[in-house]
Amino acid sequence: MKVVKDISEARAEIKKARTAGKIVGFIPTMGALHAGHISLVEAAKKQCDFVAVSIFVNPAQFGPDEDFKKYPRVFKSDEKLLQKEKVDLIFYPSASQMYPDNFSTYVEEALLSKPLCGLSRPGHFRGVCTIVAKLFNIITPDIAYFGQKDYQQAMIIKRMAEDLNFSTIVKICPIVRESDGLAMSSRNVYLNPAERKDALVLAEALKLAEKSIKEGQTDAVKIIEEMYGFILSKKTARIDYVEIVDAKTLQEVEEIKQKVLIALAVYIGKTRLIDNVVVHAKSN
């Protein structure tokens, strides 16, 4: 496994892999790796001959009052984890490498980025699209792997890759959960023991909604109201959003007649957590 910090070094390593006829798989991350990230590495290793992982805490996707400064940075343990997984390349650039002085070009998706997290985190997806576009240009992967926990982000990246004619195939892999159901997240480390227990309400609320739909409920507003009451029964919980949207367009639905995404963002104490489930409407 090689660790490179320079863009030209990363390109040189990718060129070697391509010259050898290897299929390049890529997982972009911000580090603080967990089993969810490793599941993406495992998927890449099954389908690709050369696997690259980037570790970069991207300042462009954090708002002014968000957790950029305290976001966990644990490169040494990340490096050991990826070494164990026999990853071929870690790209670990500095902010000055990715955003040099006078940087002024950004990439923005203008439709899928508007609802859900786009409403409460203005500018977030512009930062995501910009860094992923840059990474795709540097690594030129054949296949890139993203987790379903960040469903909206993954859909936006898929759209960006299609709209801007990247040759990269974007694959979305299943959510990986703790044994008690909590979705894996690098931000889970912020939770104290009481908050960690309350955080289970996200997955439990999604199960409640999924059950209602499978039992024949089609009124999205009623399901959302039920979820609100359930989540707010936890004292540490504060809701950012709970939405039921079309799984392709991310537009709100009133009557559930197709495949939908049930998505939520909830603050547990000061920690903002997201989770989702894709559900098919009950067939008549």
QUIRAQUI-V339504 format. One line per field, one symbol per residue. phi: phi as a letter, one per 30 degrees, with the letter a starting at -180 (. if undefined). Layout:
phi: ???
This chain:
phi: .ccbccedddddddddddddiddccbbdbcihdbddddddddddddcbcbccbcbaddddccddcccedcedbbeddddddddddhddbccbddddddbdeidbcbcbccbddddhdddcbeiedddddddddddddddhddbccbcdecededdddededddciddddccccddccddcjdddadddddddeddedddddddddddddddddddjdcdddddddddedddddcddcbddabbcbedccidebccdbbdbccbbbbdciccdcbaabcbceddd
